[in-house]
Amino acid sequence: MVSHSPFFFWLYPSFGVQGGSEVIGIVELLIGGLIAARRWSPRASAIGSVAAAGMFLVTLSFLFTTPNVGESSGFLLKDLTLLGAALWTAGEALGSAS
């Protein structure tokens, strides 16, 4: 899926499959850490939530860019719910920040 993405096509040629997976994992951990920091920094949490929303939109784009997505579509559709949750938490964090 990653190799067919218009956003991530460069990742595997640049870092290899393992390195590309590690880059994605590091980004996800950073986003999760920002979201978890809401108690101390609502603004950082809002940034993390907006970043998560972007991440889920990119993941949902795999539905349209991956040939023969087939059985993987269910796995990708969960990101629709997570996109809604990310937008919800962004709104709440922004409300706490102001």
Secondary structure as UniProt FT lines:
FT   HELIX           2..4
FT   TURN            6..10
FT   HELIX           11..36
FT   HELIX           37..39
FT   HELIX           42..65
FT   TURN            67..68
FT   HELIX           70..72
FT   HELIX           73..97
//
